[in-house]
Amino acid sequence: MVKFYGYAMKLSNEQRARATGMLEAGVNQAVDAREFNVHRPTISRLQSKFRETNTVADGPRAGRPRVTTLREDRTIRLMHLQNRLKTAT
C-alpha cells in the first residue's frame, strides 16, 4: 500500500509483480517494503499469496456488486450538493 494524503492505497498489479520479482531475485523483504513504502508484513503476505496461487492479481471479493457507475455516483453527489439547502416544499 502506498500512502496518499494519509490514506492507504493498494499496490497496483504492476507494483505487486515488481515486488515479487525483487523477492525472487534475492532482495530482502524489508528492503522491498521500503522500496514500495509498505509494511514488511504486506510484502510477506504478497509473497505467500504468490507462492500459493502463482499470481499477484486480486481475487474475487465477497459482497453485493455495484449497481451504479462511478460517473452516476458523482452525478448523485453533485445533485445532493446543489439541493442540500432546499426544503421539501
PyMOL commands that place a pseudoatom at each C-alpha (Angstrom):
pseudoatom trace, name=CA, resn=MET, resi=1, chain=A, elem=C, hetatm=0, pos=[0.000, 0.000, 0.000]
pseudoatom trace, name=CA, resn=VAL, resi=2, chain=A, elem=C, hetatm=0, pos=[1.123, 3.465, -0.784]
pseudoatom trace, name=CA, resn=LYS, resi=3, chain=A, elem=C, hetatm=0, pos=[0.220, 6.386, 1.496]
pseudoatom trace, name=CA, resn=PHE, resi=4, chain=A, elem=C, hetatm=0, pos=[-1.692, 9.168, -0.229]
pseudoatom trace, name=CA, resn=TYR, resi=5, chain=A, elem=C, hetatm=0, pos=[-2.745, 12.122, 1.932]
pseudoatom trace, name=CA, resn=GLY, resi=6, chain=A, elem=C, hetatm=0, pos=[-2.975, 9.878, 4.991]
pseudoatom trace, name=CA, resn=TYR, resi=7, chain=A, elem=C, hetatm=0, pos=[-4.963, 7.159, 3.234]
pseudoatom trace, name=CA, resn=ALA, resi=8, chain=A, elem=C, hetatm=0, pos=[-3.532, 3.787, 2.297]
pseudoatom trace, name=CA, resn=MET, resi=9, chain=A, elem=C, hetatm=0, pos=[-3.770, 2.929, -1.386]
pseudoatom trace, name=CA, resn=LYS, resi=10, chain=A, elem=C, hetatm=0, pos=[-3.454, -0.571, -2.771]
pseudoatom trace, name=CA, resn=LEU, resi=11, chain=A, elem=C, hetatm=0, pos=[-0.423, -1.591, -4.745]
pseudoatom trace, name=CA, resn=SER, resi=12, chain=A, elem=C, hetatm=0, pos=[-1.160, -1.927, -8.434]
pseudoatom trace, name=CA, resn=ASN, resi=13, chain=A, elem=C, hetatm=0, pos=[-0.746, -5.299, -10.114]
pseudoatom trace, name=CA, resn=GLU, resi=14, chain=A, elem=C, hetatm=0, pos=[2.422, -3.955, -11.763]
pseudoatom trace, name=CA, resn=GLN, resi=15, chain=A, elem=C, hetatm=0, pos=[3.864, -2.936, -8.391]
pseudoatom trace, name=CA, resn=ARG, resi=16, chain=A, elem=C, hetatm=0, pos=[2.975, -6.324, -6.913]
pseudoatom trace, name=CA, resn=ALA, resi=17, chain=A, elem=C, hetatm=0, pos=[4.675, -8.083, -9.813]
pseudoatom trace, name=CA, resn=ARG, resi=18, chain=A, elem=C, hetatm=0, pos=[7.791, -5.931, -9.376]
pseudoatom trace, name=CA, resn=ALA, resi=19, chain=A, elem=C, hetatm=0, pos=[7.821, -6.617, -5.620]
pseudoatom trace, name=CA, resn=THR, resi=20, chain=A, elem=C, hetatm=0, pos=[7.603, -10.391, -6.087]
pseudoatom trace, name=CA, resn=GLY, resi=21, chain=A, elem=C, hetatm=0, pos=[10.232, -10.201, -8.833]
pseudoatom trace, name=CA, resn=MET, resi=22, chain=A, elem=C, hetatm=0, pos=[12.571, -8.401, -6.458]
pseudoatom trace, name=CA, resn=LEU, resi=23, chain=A, elem=C, hetatm=0, pos=[11.954, -11.079, -3.825]
pseudoatom trace, name=CA, resn=GLU, resi=24, chain=A, elem=C, hetatm=0, pos=[12.724, -13.856, -6.303]
pseudoatom trace, name=CA, resn=ALA, resi=25, chain=A, elem=C, hetatm=0, pos=[15.902, -12.002, -7.276]
pseudoatom trace, name=CA, resn=GLY, resi=26, chain=A, elem=C, hetatm=0, pos=[17.017, -12.269, -3.655]
pseudoatom trace, name=CA, resn=VAL, resi=27, chain=A, elem=C, hetatm=0, pos=[16.090, -8.841, -2.280]
pseudoatom trace, name=CA, resn=ASN, resi=28, chain=A, elem=C, hetatm=0, pos=[15.267, -8.789, 1.441]
pseudoatom trace, name=CA, resn=GLN, resi=29, chain=A, elem=C, hetatm=0, pos=[11.588, -8.296, 2.405]
pseudoatom trace, name=CA, resn=ALA, resi=30, chain=A, elem=C, hetatm=0, pos=[12.451, -5.211, 4.472]
pseudoatom trace, name=CA, resn=VAL, resi=31, chain=A, elem=C, hetatm=0, pos=[14.258, -3.594, 1.540]
pseudoatom trace, name=CA, resn=ASP, resi=32, chain=A, elem=C, hetatm=0, pos=[11.369, -4.495, -0.764]
pseudoatom trace, name=CA, resn=ALA, resi=33, chain=A, elem=C, hetatm=0, pos=[8.885, -2.981, 1.700]
pseudoatom trace, name=CA, resn=ARG, resi=34, chain=A, elem=C, hetatm=0, pos=[10.873, 0.267, 1.883]
pseudoatom trace, name=CA, resn=GLU, resi=35, chain=A, elem=C, hetatm=0, pos=[11.021, 0.447, -1.914]
pseudoatom trace, name=CA, resn=PHE, resi=36, chain=A, elem=C, hetatm=0, pos=[7.220, 0.393, -2.163]
pseudoatom trace, name=CA, resn=ASN, resi=37, chain=A, elem=C, hetatm=0, pos=[6.582, 2.319, 1.075]
pseudoatom trace, name=CA, resn=VAL, resi=38, chain=A, elem=C, hetatm=0, pos=[4.605, -0.508, 2.698]
pseudoatom trace, name=CA, resn=HIS, resi=39, chain=A, elem=C, hetatm=0, pos=[4.974, -2.531, 5.875]
pseudoatom trace, name=CA, resn=ARG, resi=40, chain=A, elem=C, hetatm=0, pos=[7.082, -5.697, 5.761]
pseudoatom trace, name=CA, resn=PRO, resi=41, chain=A, elem=C, hetatm=0, pos=[4.121, -7.989, 6.614]
pseudoatom trace, name=CA, resn=THR, resi=42, chain=A, elem=C, hetatm=0, pos=[2.407, -6.692, 3.456]
pseudoatom trace, name=CA, resn=ILE, resi=43, chain=A, elem=C, hetatm=0, pos=[5.313, -7.979, 1.386]
pseudoatom trace, name=CA, resn=SER, resi=44, chain=A, elem=C, hetatm=0, pos=[5.329, -11.235, 3.348]
pseudoatom trace, name=CA, resn=ARG, resi=45, chain=A, elem=C, hetatm=0, pos=[1.617, -11.802, 2.624]
pseudoatom trace, name=CA, resn=LEU, resi=46, chain=A, elem=C, hetatm=0, pos=[2.173, -10.930, -1.025]
pseudoatom trace, name=CA, resn=GLN, resi=47, chain=A, elem=C, hetatm=0, pos=[4.993, -13.472, -1.223]
pseudoatom trace, name=CA, resn=SER, resi=48, chain=A, elem=C, hetatm=0, pos=[2.851, -16.169, 0.428]
pseudoatom trace, name=CA, resn=LYS, resi=49, chain=A, elem=C, hetatm=0, pos=[-0.044, -15.421, -1.906]
pseudoatom trace, name=CA, resn=PHE, resi=50, chain=A, elem=C, hetatm=0, pos=[2.249, -15.639, -4.932]
pseudoatom trace, name=CA, resn=ARG, resi=51, chain=A, elem=C, hetatm=0, pos=[3.655, -18.995, -3.770]
pseudoatom trace, name=CA, resn=GLU, resi=52, chain=A, elem=C, hetatm=0, pos=[0.139, -20.421, -3.283]
pseudoatom trace, name=CA, resn=THR, resi=53, chain=A, elem=C, hetatm=0, pos=[-1.634, -19.045, -6.373]
pseudoatom trace, name=CA, resn=ASN, resi=54, chain=A, elem=C, hetatm=0, pos=[1.279, -18.193, -8.702]
pseudoatom trace, name=CA, resn=THR, resi=55, chain=A, elem=C, hetatm=0, pos=[-0.356, -14.816, -9.369]
pseudoatom trace, name=CA, resn=VAL, resi=56, chain=A, elem=C, hetatm=0, pos=[-0.356, -11.381, -7.755]
pseudoatom trace, name=CA, resn=ALA, resi=57, chain=A, elem=C, hetatm=0, pos=[-3.809, -10.329, -9.012]
pseudoatom trace, name=CA, resn=ASP, resi=58, chain=A, elem=C, hetatm=0, pos=[-6.652, -9.693, -6.573]
pseudoatom trace, name=CA, resn=GLY, resi=59, chain=A, elem=C, hetatm=0, pos=[-9.124, -12.495, -6.140]
pseudoatom trace, name=CA, resn=PRO, resi=60, chain=A, elem=C, hetatm=0, pos=[-12.886, -12.090, -6.268]
pseudoatom trace, name=CA, resn=ARG, resi=61, chain=A, elem=C, hetatm=0, pos=[-14.406, -10.193, -3.357]
pseudoatom trace, name=CA, resn=ALA, resi=62, chain=A, elem=C, hetatm=0, pos=[-17.473, -11.017, -1.352]
pseudoatom trace, name=CA, resn=GLY, resi=63, chain=A, elem=C, hetatm=0, pos=[-20.344, -8.585, -1.207]
pseudoatom trace, name=CA, resn=ARG, resi=64, chain=A, elem=C, hetatm=0, pos=[-23.036, -7.082, -3.311]
pseudoatom trace, name=CA, resn=PRO, resi=65, chain=A, elem=C, hetatm=0, pos=[-21.946, -5.934, -6.778]
pseudoatom trace, name=CA, resn=ARG, resi=66, chain=A, elem=C, hetatm=0, pos=[-22.133, -2.244, -7.671]
pseudoatom trace, name=CA, resn=VAL, resi=67, chain=A, elem=C, hetatm=0, pos=[-25.410, -1.031, -9.137]
pseudoatom trace, name=CA, resn=THR, resi=68, chain=A, elem=C, hetatm=0, pos=[-24.291, 2.452, -10.165]
pseudoatom trace, name=CA, resn=THR, resi=69, chain=A, elem=C, hetatm=0, pos=[-21.197, 3.504, -12.062]
pseudoatom trace, name=CA, resn=LEU, resi=70, chain=A, elem=C, hetatm=0, pos=[-18.661, 5.944, -10.649]
pseudoatom trace, name=CA, resn=ARG, resi=71, chain=A, elem=C, hetatm=0, pos=[-19.998, 8.583, -13.035]
pseudoatom trace, name=CA, resn=GLU, resi=72, chain=A, elem=C, hetatm=0, pos=[-23.556, 8.069, -11.753]
pseudoatom trace, name=CA, resn=ASP, resi=73, chain=A, elem=C, hetatm=0, pos=[-22.283, 8.304, -8.155]
pseudoatom trace, name=CA, resn=ARG, resi=74, chain=A, elem=C, hetatm=0, pos=[-20.598, 11.615, -8.954]
pseudoatom trace, name=CA, resn=THR, resi=75, chain=A, elem=C, hetatm=0, pos=[-23.821, 12.952, -10.535]
pseudoatom trace, name=CA, resn=ILE, resi=76, chain=A, elem=C, hetatm=0, pos=[-25.866, 11.919, -7.492]
pseudoatom trace, name=CA, resn=ARG, resi=77, chain=A, elem=C, hetatm=0, pos=[-23.342, 13.586, -5.172]
pseudoatom trace, name=CA, resn=LEU, resi=78, chain=A, elem=C, hetatm=0, pos=[-23.412, 16.811, -7.211]
pseudoatom trace, name=CA, resn=MET, resi=79, chain=A, elem=C, hetatm=0, pos=[-27.236, 16.854, -7.242]
pseudoatom trace, name=CA, resn=HIS, resi=80, chain=A, elem=C, hetatm=0, pos=[-27.220, 16.417, -3.479]
pseudoatom trace, name=CA, resn=LEU, resi=81, chain=A, elem=C, hetatm=0, pos=[-24.802, 19.311, -3.017]
pseudoatom trace, name=CA, resn=GLN, resi=82, chain=A, elem=C, hetatm=0, pos=[-26.892, 21.584, -5.242]
pseudoatom trace, name=CA, resn=ASN, resi=83, chain=A, elem=C, hetatm=0, pos=[-30.139, 20.762, -3.455]
pseudoatom trace, name=CA, resn=ARG, resi=84, chain=A, elem=C, hetatm=0, pos=[-28.947, 20.440, 0.153]
pseudoatom trace, name=CA, resn=LEU, resi=85, chain=A, elem=C, hetatm=0, pos=[-30.405, 23.787, 1.266]
pseudoatom trace, name=CA, resn=LYS, resi=86, chain=A, elem=C, hetatm=0, pos=[-33.808, 23.397, -0.403]
pseudoatom trace, name=CA, resn=THR, resi=87, chain=A, elem=C, hetatm=0, pos=[-36.792, 22.441, 1.714]
pseudoatom trace, name=CA, resn=ALA, resi=88, chain=A, elem=C, hetatm=0, pos=[-39.427, 19.851, 0.912]
pseudoatom trace, name=CA, resn=THR, resi=89, chain=A, elem=C, hetatm=0, pos=[-41.937, 22.487, -0.186]
for i in range(1, 89): cmd.bond("trace and resi %d" % i, "trace and resi %d" % (i + 1))
show_as sticks, trace
zoom trace
